[in-house]
Amino acid sequence: RSDSQGSDWQDGESMRLLLCSTGLTGHFNPLVPFANAARERGDDVFVVVPPSLASAVEQLGVAHYLSDPPDPTRSKELWRRAARLPHAQATRLLDGEFFGRLSTEAMLETVESACDAFQPDLILREPCAYAGAVVAKRRGIEHAQVAISTARTEWSVIGLVASILDDVEDDMEEVLRQTRYLSRLPSSLDPSPFPRTLRYREDVEPDILEPGRWAEGSGPLIYLTFGTVAGGLETARSAFRFAIEAVTGLDVRVLVTTGAGFDRRLLGDVPSNVVVESWVPQASVFPFASMVLCHGGSGTTYGALAAGLPIVFVPMFADQRTNARLIAVAGAGIVVDVGSKSEPGFRAIEAGDVPRIRAAVLEVLAQSSYALAAQVIAEEISATGSARDCLDALSPR
């Protein structure tokens, strides 16, 4: 489905599709449904990613080039500076200097080489993979971006990075604003300022059909996750411990997934109703869950909503607070602001947040209105076209 129709391309014809992503898993994952849909259509698929995503692309089983990573010394300093800044300033620094400058510089030559070798009809990129947009403009290749955040957030980020990208290629702001924009968030939650917006749903089949030991016992199941990035932060141990404390003693079952970057042994003993795993495919958990407790990352948020699950949010960094407030306004969740009010940059869950997290969890479990609102959103998502429908609309003549 699209907010703005009118493509001059014909449906149903095969093409050569180049996918571009920066090195974060949460940025790459929204591209995966399009890689799978392209192969189902009989399209040729090629991927350009940094080395941090090499294993993910290999598991996907598509041809790929690995670009250079962003300069590690400069990157480390940027992220260190961002952690000391207020949220808005940290966002501007990372969007502009890390993604706009360093990541673009690192990927540009490889994307050019991929286009020489692969001759794509369409470049599909996540919004921070600006090298894909630059090369598309230079070569006159059609391109589109697949959302990782809300449309309004990504529209505003263009204003932050445009002047930086102009050092690489002139007039990039207009290119970024006019490109086709593909979003899995329904229009009721996330109206889009992009003039050519297409909506799609993710059709995810569970990787594990049988539930794990986390499904044993009585009481509603709470899925507690902070995504793939937070587990690698210095604050991860305290975040998980305080979140687990917030649900300790409740008549519930809890599955905690920490991400591969966290050593679960750091948590020590956990209550008998809590199971800690490094990773479980969330699509395998959602059919058994009653609610989700998370930081508001886009992948978890979308997956929970598509499954009709209400959410308690504890936003920590990036666009998580924006995502959380959208869902709270829709009545499908509660936002618990964590960390000291004066704390800059990345928020960490503190001991004083535990009672408020606990109260929010109890309210969502007790009040059916949250689950009903989440189900309404799930029905809107279900009625949206698929990733393959989007590719049909984008296929070249």
LINLINCOR-V134040 format. One record per run of one state. SS is the DSSP state (helix for helix, strand for strand, loop for the rest). FROM is the first residue (numbers start at 1). TO is the last residue. If there is no record, write none. Layout:
ss: <SS/SS>
from: <FROM/FROM>
to: <TO/TO>
This chain:
ss: <loop/strand/loop/strand/loop/helix/loop/strand/helix/loop/strand/loop/helix/loop/helix/loop/strand/loop/helix/loop/strand/loop/helix/loop/helix/loop/strand/loop/strand/loop/strand/loop/helix/loop/strand/loop/helix/loop/helix/loop/strand/loop/helix/loop/strand/loop/helix/loop/strand/loop/helix/loop/strand/loop/helix/loop/strand/loop/helix/loop/helix/loop/strand/helix/loop>
from: <1/2/3/16/21/25/42/44/51/61/63/68/72/84/87/119/122/127/130/140/142/147/151/166/172/179/180/184/197/200/201/202/213/216/220/226/230/233/236/248/252/258/264/268/274/278/282/287/291/295/298/307/310/314/320/330/333/336/351/367/368/383/386/387/395>
to: <1/2/15/20/24/41/43/50/60/62/67/71/83/86/118/121/126/129/139/141/146/150/165/171/178/179/183/196/199/200/201/212/215/219/225/229/232/235/247/251/257/263/267/273/277/281/286/290/294/297/306/309/313/319/329/332/335/350/366/367/382/385/386/394/397>
